[in-house]
Structures are given as C-alpha cells and as structure tokens.
C-alpha cells in the first residue's frame, strides 16, 4: 500500500510541479553536491532577500523526487498518512492551477542518493544557475566510487543550456573537472585555489568566527563571518558569486555577509 501511495503522490506532484513552473517561469538556482547544500542555500537566500530579490528556497532539506516538488509548491510532507497527502495534493492543485503570486527566483537543493536520481530531478526543474559544492563519500555505498558519483553531477552540468552558469568548487578536483563537459555556459570558480575567480586568502579563526580576505579581479577585500569551518567560507563565496552574477557590487555583498 505504501509503495502505491508513494508512486501516486510522486506522479501527481510531478505534474503539478511542471504546471506551476510553466505558468510562472521562475529562474531556478540549483545547489548540488554531497555536502554543504543547506549552508549555501541559507546564506544565499539571506543575501538575495537583503537586496529585495523575490526569492524562495527549499523548506528544510526537501530535495528528492518527492521533496523537490514540495519545495517548488511550498508544501509540507504528508509522510505516511494517506489523508494528509490528500489534503496536500489538493493544496498543490490549487497552487499549480490558480496561484497568481509566485517567486521570481527559486533556490533549490538537488539531492541524490543512488544512480539515476539526477535524471528524474532534471525532468522536474531546469536550472539557470547551478552551484556545485563538493563530492565526498556520503553515498559511496550506492555509487561504488567517487568517480561514479561525479558522473551523476555531470548530467546536471550538461543539462545547462547556453546562457546558463555553473559555480564550481575549485578545490574539489571532481567538481572542478565538470567544467569540461559544457563549454556553452559561463563557469565561475571559487575556493583557496589561486586560479579561482573568487579566491579565499589569509583566513584566521577568531573568538567571533573567522576573518579572511577575498581576492577578485586583482583586488583584495576583507570579510568576516560569525561561523567557523571551511564549509561556511565556501558557502559565503557561493552567495557572493551569485550576487555578482545579478549585478551587485562585491563591497555591498560583503557588507551583507559580514552582518
């Protein structure tokens, strides 16, 4: 019974997702990788909202074949409750067919845990900008090797059409090498690597968090965040790059990151 319910819910949510995206045509910013997706999402959402962008992001970590449609429709999960799902599907139908207000931008995590997952997610959404975080052994049991896992993300970068943008972790070799699979798009690189478009430099741990410098177009600008760990630095760089893509000044973006 649970399998039948899951199949029906997944199929119906897919239809609703396609309808609402076709009606409103939001620009989709996707975040992919085995780790750090949520940190990137949260700081990017905060940054874009600071500049009054009409943007929404995944609630919680809804990023799978059922979670992603719920994120697009901005609905909760019904878990294993049949009556809860009936109510949610009714609400989703109203959103898909009758909603007048919808965000102009969606920040969506794309989560995979087995081969083929990315194929399904790409039938739901077509990102304009995709941020790639890192590839770690988080789902190694399903993919057998990190190279096999990277092949799943290869599908995502190939799917980006001309005019699309990939934001790539320049310190993760498998992520960095994804750029070779799509030469029609713009590539932005971030990390400690000296060849990054936004390079991290002179990091220092403080009582309040971390201070560091960012190198960009022959300039160095100081920055400070209230959290520790490289993953927070990477998340900050991703938010800065997306802000630059949308035409905001780096100095203004850093002021927001510092807050």
Beta strands, then each sheet from edge to edge (+ up, - down):
strand 1: 27-32
strand 2: 55-57
strand 3: 105-110
strand 4: 129-132
strand 5: 165-169
strand 6: 186-191
strand 7: 198-205
strand 8: 210-216
strand 9: 219-225
sheet 1: 2+ 3+ 1+ 4+ 5+ 6+ 7+ 8- 9+
end
